[in-house]
């Protein structure tokens, strides 16, 4: 498309780049893949479990991407996920398919997340920043504290 022929109408109907139908499908799949990778790598492995150290630029990219695409707040997601592990498959588990049912967890997952995110005490206790020493002793003390929470 010639740049001179782009009008306000064609911009709103075709977007910045005119793609064939399969181009939009591939774009949606690619963007979804980046979001899934951000949840898995950044939120789950890096933030919640501290199993992975990321370069600050990579961590910032993932954090920004998740905020932009999902509206997730890292501290909230981390706290809710840690509570899930501490209270796994009990009535206190924020998203247990065992106690809530698989249908509810799949269809109302965002609502369950929002409900848990309103509990300020757990956000402070479970969404804390990473310990500076990172020793195994600190990790074990934190796990005992989480399990007794």
Secondary structure by P-SEA (a helix, b strand, c coil): cccccccaaaaaacccccccaaaaaaaaaaaaaaaaaaaacccccccccccccccaaaaaaaaaaaaacccccaaaaaaaaaaaaacccccccccccccccaaaaaacaaaaaaaaaaaaaaaaaccccccccccaaaaaaaaaaaaac
